[in-house]
Amino acid sequence: MKYILTIMTLFALWSCSNPEDEQKLEQLDKKSAREVTLKTITQGDSVLHITVQNIWYNGDKIATKNDTIKTAAAPKTWNKVDSTQTLSKVPIFVTVQ
């Protein structure tokens, strides 16, 4: 959870950056970068929230890290559970720090 919150914070700050400083994706240096992939996979009555990070430096992949958080597809809360809502369909908010 700590990793996902950190990644979400990083993406939010990045999206709030000054438009004058923005670079088009094609202009970014792809040789040295941190690539983050978020996936949601439903398995039966569970949802897997998967984060994959690749760190590239001078064109070489120097580190890879995978994290998976497993939750119930429809967690029980104090509110009435809507059977049409599952955690696989909730929006993803990303914050970049």
MARBA-3410 file (N, C-alpha, C, O; in Angstrom, 1 decimal):
97
0.8,-1.2,0.0,0.0,0.0,0.0,0.9,1.2,0.0,0.6,2.2,-0.7 ~ 2.0,1.2,0.8,2.9,2.3,0.8,3.4,2.7,-0.6,3.6,3.8,-0.9 ~ 3.8,1.6,-1.3,4.3,1.8,-2.7,3.3,2.5,-3.6,3.6,3.4,-4.4 ~ 2.1,2.0,-3.5,1.0,2.5,-4.4,0.7,4.0,-4.1,0.6,4.8,-5.0 ~ 0.7,4.3,-2.8,0.5,5.7,-2.4,1.6,6.6,-2.9,1.3,7.7,-3.3
2.8,6.1,-2.8,4.0,6.9,-3.2,3.9,7.1,-4.7,4.1,8.2,-5.2 ~ 3.6,6.1,-5.5,3.5,6.2,-6.9,2.3,7.1,-7.3,2.5,7.9,-8.2 ~ 1.2,7.0,-6.6,0.1,7.9,-6.9,0.4,9.3,-6.6,0.0,10.2,-7.3 ~ 1.2,9.5,-5.5,1.6,10.9,-5.2,2.5,11.4,-6.3,2.4,12.6,-6.6 ~ 3.4,10.6,-6.7,4.4,11.1,-7.8,3.6,11.5,-9.0,3.9,12.5,-9.6
2.7,10.7,-9.5,1.9,11.0,-10.7,1.1,12.2,-10.5,0.9,13.0,-11.5 ~ 0.5,12.5,-9.4,-0.4,13.7,-9.1,0.5,14.9,-9.2,0.1,15.9,-9.8 ~ 1.6,14.9,-8.5,2.5,16.1,-8.6,3.0,16.3,-10.0,3.1,17.5,-10.4 ~ 3.3,15.3,-10.7,3.8,15.4,-12.1,2.7,16.0,-13.0,3.0,16.8,-13.8 ~ 1.4,15.6,-12.8,0.3,16.1,-13.6,0.0,17.6,-13.2,-0.6,18.3,-14.0
0.4,18.0,-12.0,0.1,19.4,-11.6,1.3,20.4,-11.9,1.3,21.5,-11.5 ~ 2.3,19.9,-12.6,3.5,20.7,-12.9,3.1,21.9,-13.8,2.0,21.8,-14.5 ~ 4.0,22.8,-13.9,3.8,24.0,-14.7,3.7,23.6,-16.2,4.6,23.0,-16.7 ~ 2.7,24.1,-16.9,2.5,23.7,-18.3,3.7,24.2,-19.2,4.0,23.5,-20.2 ~ 4.4,25.2,-18.8,5.6,25.7,-19.5,6.7,24.7,-19.5,7.5,24.6,-20.4
6.8,23.9,-18.4,7.8,22.9,-18.2,7.5,21.6,-18.8,8.3,20.6,-18.8 ~ 6.3,21.4,-19.3,5.9,20.1,-19.8,6.6,19.7,-21.1,7.0,20.6,-21.9 ~ 6.9,18.4,-21.2,7.5,17.9,-22.4,6.6,16.9,-23.0,5.9,16.1,-22.3 ~ 6.6,16.8,-24.3,5.8,15.8,-24.9,6.5,14.5,-24.7,7.7,14.4,-24.5 ~ 5.7,13.4,-24.6,6.3,12.1,-24.3,7.4,11.7,-25.3,8.4,11.1,-24.9
7.2,12.1,-26.6,8.3,11.8,-27.6,9.6,12.5,-27.3,10.7,12.0,-27.7 ~ 9.6,13.6,-26.5,10.8,14.3,-26.2,11.5,13.9,-24.9,12.6,14.3,-24.7 ~ 10.8,13.0,-24.1,11.4,12.6,-22.9,12.6,11.6,-23.1,12.6,10.9,-24.1 ~ 13.6,11.7,-22.3,14.8,10.8,-22.4,14.4,9.4,-21.9,14.1,9.2,-20.7 ~ 14.3,8.5,-22.8,13.9,7.1,-22.4,15.0,6.3,-22.0,14.8,5.1,-21.6
16.3,6.8,-22.1,17.4,6.0,-21.7,17.6,6.0,-20.2,18.0,5.0,-19.6 ~ 17.2,7.0,-19.5,17.2,7.1,-18.0,15.9,7.5,-17.5,15.5,8.7,-17.6 ~ 15.1,6.6,-17.0,13.7,6.9,-16.6,13.3,5.8,-15.6,13.9,4.7,-15.4 ~ 12.1,6.1,-15.0,11.5,5.2,-14.1,10.1,4.9,-14.7,9.3,5.8,-14.8 ~ 9.9,3.6,-15.1,8.7,3.2,-15.7,7.8,2.5,-14.7,8.2,1.6,-14.0
6.5,2.9,-14.6,5.6,2.3,-13.6,4.4,1.9,-14.3,3.8,2.6,-15.1 ~ 4.0,0.6,-14.1,2.8,0.1,-14.7,1.8,-0.4,-13.6,2.2,-1.1,-12.6 ~ 0.6,0.0,-13.7,-0.4,-0.4,-12.7,-1.4,-1.3,-13.4,-1.9,-0.9,-14.5 ~ -1.7,-2.4,-12.8,-2.7,-3.4,-13.4,-3.7,-3.8,-12.4,-3.3,-3.9,-11.2 ~ -4.9,-4.1,-12.8,-5.9,-4.7,-11.9,-6.4,-5.9,-12.6,-6.8,-5.9,-13.7
-6.3,-7.0,-11.8,-6.8,-8.3,-12.4,-7.7,-8.9,-11.4,-7.5,-9.0,-10.2 ~ -8.9,-9.4,-11.9,-9.9,-10.0,-11.0,-9.7,-11.5,-11.1,-9.6,-12.1,-12.2 ~ -9.6,-12.2,-9.9,-9.5,-13.6,-9.8,-10.5,-14.1,-8.9,-10.4,-14.0,-7.7 ~ -11.6,-14.7,-9.4,-12.7,-15.1,-8.6,-13.3,-14.0,-7.8,-13.8,-13.0,-8.4 ~ -13.4,-14.1,-6.5,-13.9,-13.0,-5.6,-12.8,-12.1,-5.1,-13.1,-11.4,-4.1
-11.6,-12.2,-5.7,-10.5,-11.3,-5.3,-10.1,-10.4,-6.4,-10.3,-10.7,-7.6 ~ -9.5,-9.3,-6.1,-8.9,-8.4,-7.0,-7.4,-8.2,-6.7,-7.0,-7.9,-5.6 ~ -6.6,-8.4,-7.7,-5.1,-8.2,-7.6,-4.8,-6.8,-8.1,-5.1,-6.5,-9.3 ~ -4.1,-6.0,-7.3,-3.7,-4.6,-7.7,-2.1,-4.8,-7.8,-1.4,-4.9,-6.8 ~ -1.7,-4.8,-9.1,-0.3,-5.1,-9.4,0.5,-3.8,-9.8,0.0,-3.1,-10.7
1.6,-3.5,-9.2,2.5,-2.4,-9.6,3.8,-3.0,-10.0,4.4,-3.8,-9.3 ~ 4.3,-2.6,-11.2,5.5,-3.1,-11.7,6.4,-1.8,-12.0,5.9,-0.9,-12.7 ~ 7.6,-1.8,-11.4,8.5,-0.7,-11.7,9.8,-1.1,-12.3,10.4,-2.2,-12.0 ~ 10.2,-0.4,-13.4,11.5,-0.7,-14.0,12.2,0.6,-14.0,11.7,1.7,-14.3 ~ 13.5,0.6,-13.6,14.3,1.7,-13.6,15.4,1.6,-14.6,16.2,0.6,-14.6
15.5,2.5,-15.5,16.4,2.5,-16.6,17.5,3.6,-16.4,17.1,4.7,-16.0 ~ 18.7,3.3,-16.7,19.8,4.3,-16.6,20.8,4.1,-17.7,21.3,3.0,-17.9 ~ 21.0,5.1,-18.5,21.8,5.0,-19.7,21.5,3.9,-20.6,22.4,3.2,-21.1 ~ 20.2,3.6,-20.8,19.7,2.6,-21.6,19.7,1.2,-21.1,19.3,0.2,-21.7 ~ 20.2,1.0,-19.8,20.2,-0.3,-19.2,19.2,-0.4,-18.1,19.0,0.6,-17.3
18.5,-1.5,-18.0,17.5,-1.7,-16.9,18.3,-2.1,-15.7,19.0,-3.2,-15.7 ~ 18.3,-1.3,-14.6,19.2,-1.5,-13.5,18.4,-2.1,-12.3,19.0,-2.6,-11.3 ~ 17.0,-2.0,-12.3,16.2,-2.5,-11.2,14.8,-2.8,-11.7,14.3,-2.0,-12.6 ~ 14.2,-3.8,-11.1,12.8,-4.1,-11.4,12.2,-4.5,-10.1,12.8,-5.3,-9.3 ~ 10.9,-4.1,-9.8,10.2,-4.4,-8.6,8.8,-4.6,-8.9,8.2,-3.8,-9.6
8.2,-5.7,-8.4,6.8,-6.0,-8.6,6.1,-6.1,-7.2,6.7,-6.7,-6.3 ~ 5.0,-5.4,-7.1,4.2,-5.5,-5.8,2.8,-5.9,-6.2,2.2,-5.4,-7.1 ~ 2.2,-6.7,-5.3,0.8,-7.1,-5.5,0.0,-6.9,-4.2,0.5,-7.4,-3.2 ~ -1.1,-6.3,-4.3,-2.0,-6.2,-3.2,-3.3,-6.9,-3.5,-3.9,-6.7,-4.6 ~ -3.7,-7.8,-2.7,-4.9,-8.6,-2.9,-6.0,-8.1,-2.0,-5.8,-8.0,-0.8
-7.2,-7.8,-2.6,-8.3,-7.4,-1.9,-9.6,-8.2,-2.3,-9.5,-8.9,-3.3 ~ -10.6,-8.1,-1.5,-11.9,-8.7,-1.9,-12.4,-7.9,-3.0,-12.2,-6.7,-3.1 ~ -13.1,-8.5,-4.0,-13.7,-7.8,-5.1,-14.7,-6.8,-4.6,-14.8,-5.7,-5.2 ~ -15.5,-7.1,-3.6,-16.5,-6.2,-3.0,-16.4,-6.3,-1.5,-17.0,-7.0,-0.8 ~ -15.4,-5.4,-1.0,-15.2,-5.4,0.5,-16.5,-5.0,1.2,-17.3,-4.2,0.7
-16.6,-5.6,2.4,-17.8,-5.2,3.3,-17.5,-3.9,3.9,-16.4,-3.7,4.5 ~ -18.5,-3.0,3.9,-18.4,-1.7,4.5,-19.7,-1.5,5.3,-20.6,-2.4,5.3 ~ -19.8,-0.4,6.0,-21.0,-0.1,6.8,-22.2,0.2,5.8,-23.3,0.0,6.2 ~ -21.8,0.7,4.6,-22.9,1.0,3.7,-23.3,-0.2,3.0,-22.7,-1.3,3.0 ~ -24.5,-0.1,2.4,-25.1,-1.3,1.6,-24.1,-1.6,0.5,-23.6,-0.7,-0.2
-23.9,-2.9,0.2,-23.0,-3.3,-0.8,-23.7,-3.4,-2.1,-24.8,-4.0,-2.2 ~ -23.2,-2.7,-3.1,-23.8,-2.7,-4.5,-23.1,-3.9,-5.2,-21.9,-3.8,-5.5 ~ -23.9,-4.9,-5.6,-23.3,-6.0,-6.2,-22.7,-5.7,-7.6,-21.9,-6.5,-8.2 ~ -23.0,-4.6,-8.2,-22.5,-4.2,-9.5,-21.1,-3.5,-9.4,-20.4,-3.4,-10.4 ~ -20.8,-3.0,-8.2,-19.5,-2.3,-8.0,-18.5,-3.3,-7.4,-18.7,-4.1,-6.5
-17.3,-3.3,-8.0,-16.2,-4.1,-7.5,-14.9,-3.2,-7.5,-14.9,-2.1,-8.2 ~ -13.9,-3.6,-6.8,-12.7,-2.8,-6.7,-11.9,-2.9,-8.1,-11.0,-2.1,-8.3 ~ -12.3,-3.7,-9.0,-11.7,-3.8,-10.3,-12.2,-2.6,-11.2,-11.6,-2.4,-12.2 ~ -13.3,-2.0,-10.8,-13.8,-0.9,-11.6,-13.7,0.5,-11.0,-14.2,1.4,-11.6 ~ -13.1,0.6,-9.8,-13.0,1.9,-9.2,-11.9,2.7,-9.9,-10.9,2.1,-10.4
-12.0,4.0,-9.9,-10.9,4.8,-10.6,-9.6,4.7,-9.9,-9.6,4.5,-8.6 ~ -8.5,4.9,-10.6,-7.2,4.9,-10.0,-6.7,6.4,-9.9,-6.7,7.1,-10.9 ~ -6.4,6.8,-8.7,-5.8,8.1,-8.5,-4.3,8.0,-8.3,-3.9,7.2,-7.4 ~ -3.5,8.7,-9.0,-2.1,8.6,-8.8,-1.5,9.9,-8.3,-1.8,11.0,-8.8 ~ -0.7,9.8,-7.3,0.0,11.0,-6.7,1.5,10.8,-6.9,2.0,9.8,-6.5
2.1,11.8,-7.4,3.6,11.8,-7.6,4.2,12.7,-6.5,3.8,13.8,-6.3 ~ 5.2,12.2,-5.8,5.9,12.9,-4.8,7.4,13.1,-5.2,8.1,13.7,-4.5
END
